[in-house]
Amino acid sequence: MIRTFFVGLTLALAVIFILPFYVLWSVITGRPDAMYWMAMGVVRFENRILGIRVRIEGLENIPPGPCVFVANHASNVDPMVLIPFIPRRVGILVKQELFRVPVFGTAMRVAQFIPVDRGDKESTGAAVTTAVENLRKGFSYVIFSEGTRSPDGRMRPFKRGAFTMAIEAGVFVVPVSIAGAHKLMGKGQKIVRPGEAVVRFDPAVNGASYTMDQRNELTSRVERIVAAGLPPDQQPI
């Protein structure tokens, strides 16, 4: 409990006293890289404070160009154990409520994160369109394709938005299997437990090889790959 409280406190202080300067610099220069990598360094530091050990496998499977990283989602710590260890700047689709947080919301917009209302098809469609435009410009995205966290750690069926993005932009999909994060902080839990999470990057699948009529086929293929990289207690029933 003490570790979790300390991390929450330091994150709040960073947002209040440090992040505004990086946001201003990013807006003036039009280059958010310094802000992004500062934030990733903070997250890595917070992982150590929380006692989270991250084991990375398969970095060699990440293609050089823009791509969509598609991962399972079983814990609030999933972004913390995945995104800082991707060796490039990436964006994510974030629930729109978080963009209302002062400074933090501005920082996410500057970093090309995209707000989305998961209950609004029009909002979801607009978010996918924006992501496709950015992918075509060379930017990459991370998508937790279950749409929400699994209640018990077992992978649920993937939604098709990420695969629409990959097909329309003609980019690779990188399947990512995150194992053990649900034991660190399960759905509904407030405290982070120390332990290890394993992040496995599997061989990429070329979205350009599929048409929109084959979107379900691409979705199923990536689901199988992600599931195969998970331990038995996280695989779909």
Secondary structure, DSSP 8 states (H G I E B T S, - for coil): -HHHHHHHHHHHHHHHHTHHHHHHHHHHHS--HHHHHHHHHHHHHHHHHHTEEEEEE-GGGS-SS-EEEEE----TTHHHHHGGGSSS-EEEEEEGGGGGSTTHHHHHHHTT-EEE-TT-HHHHHHHHHHHHHHHHTT-EEEEETTSS--SSS------SHHHHHHHHHT-EEEEEEEESHHHHS-TT--S---EEEEEEE---EEGGG--GGGHHHHHHHHHHHHHHTS-GGGS--
